[in-house]
Amino acid sequence: MKQAPLADKVLEGDVRATARLIRWIDDADPAALPHLAKLYRHTGRAHVIGFTGSPGVGKSTLVDKVVSQFRKENRTVGVLAIDPTSPFTGGAILGDRIRMQRHFLDEGVFIRSMATRGQFGGLTRSTADAVVVLDAMGKDVIIIETVGVGQDEVDIAHSAHTTALVTVPGMGDDIQAIKAGLMEIGDVFVVNKCDREGSGKTVRELRFMLHMSSDRHRETGWIPPIVETSASQDEGVENLHRALNEHRDFLMEHGKDEWKRRVFHRTQNQLLEILKERALERVLQKIGGPAALGKIIEDIVDRRSDPYGSADDLLRIVMGGDSI
Ligand code: GDP
């Protein structure tokens, strides 16, 4: 395989090789696949942490400060900022420059934004692939920062070992979103901008909701802490850092089954995403590309056929080698 040395370079911690591979992943360039296949066996060491919450709650400021805390313990850190909102603006690159400033000279920190322009598989798949690269590169901690509270974010959160859910005082909408199901995914709750009024009230609301959904916590034995921070004033960040480490220690020591369950879940997602992507690729190849698929969809729209039978037909074509 001609490009094989790229994977070797990543394993040696080479920043340029890592950046290139992550760019291929972001562009859904199939050139990344043989390298990912090679790197995968060298992964599984890193503590993967997801940070999620609405835009503007202070995630990047917070992540930046948490990175410094991990560096104080001499642990290396990779940060993936997932920005699906501005795929074509180049905003991701500008964001990287701003983010990189503080840790610019620190070889122990690698920060990249991804806009995930990929056609299939999408955000969850490309994030999981990028985590493989950073893990293989030798980063001890990998932070995935996502924007918003949609299904993608929930999926990504499921793929992390530890998920920090960030909100701020007085964000009624956020609290609603948390109520509507996000509560499930939070291992650590953060009320950032605690320098603002109403922080205590938000903490109380969260505590109440956690209490209401305590079945799950009884099951796992982990009661998610609520940490107040002021990222811009560097307050409470040590507490957050400690809570993240405690969750990791909890999973490793007391909750081996929980750790295994999460790894299993993540691996399952990853395999199924890859399978879906490959299956779809093969279907498109066999039927002659997206235009042919368009024709099939039009038939369904006009009720000349139905989506259930058509999916079966398409599968039969791939498995049996028939043609339409
Ligand atoms: P993100 O969109 O969630 O990544 O949020 P940013 O980190 O970009 O922060 C959004 C704005 O909130 C910026 O102007 C930050 O300076 C500000 N900010 C972040 N943390 C705090 C905080 O703890 N207190 C206050 N008052 N402002 C903060």
Residues whose N, C-alpha, C, O or C-beta is under 5 A from the ligand:
A	BS01	GDP	S54 P55 G56 V57 G58 K59 S60 T61 N192 K193 C194 D195 T229 S230 A231 S232 Q233
